């Protein structure tokens, strides 16, 4: 419960600016980074059973699954509508049957966009943080170059899907402002 409370608080707009700064310094990698560049491995908690609290949350989420998916589909449509006129973003296609666990558009300078949004207290995630052929642990197994994999690994951002429609419109507006600003992408 303490972890759940701290995670939610640290991702709130008020605290996220601070959370982002300590994350960039690597001070919370043990809690948020799930892979090592030079090691093929499973997460440390891979074989651990759920706690009773985690199981209770999971059961509640399963009961709400249809409404959660419906809400995420609505947010994906709303993001696409709000961002459709912005030429500096490549929007994901709206696909029938998708649950939109992630809404992942692409931008030219992901690191800069994430940084500028964090300054506004808005968390954007990385869905694809790496390209397997370019990871140290796999590099010897590949003798070709994979430009699409590399491009996606460096351009995909993840917009929040656990928010209200009002917050979705706000985030899309702030993202558009950043993408249309004087910064080069």
Buried (B, 14 or more C-beta within 10 A) or exposed (E): EEEEEEEEEBBEEEBBBEBBEEBEEEEEEEEEEEBEEEEEEEEEEEEEEEEEEEEEEEEEEEEEEEEBBEBBBEBBEBBBEBBEEBEBBBBBEEEEEBBBEBBBBBBBBBEBBBBBBBEBBBBBBBBBEBBBBBBEBBEEEEEEEBEEBBEBBBBBBBBBBEBEEEBBBBBBEBBBEBBBEEEEB
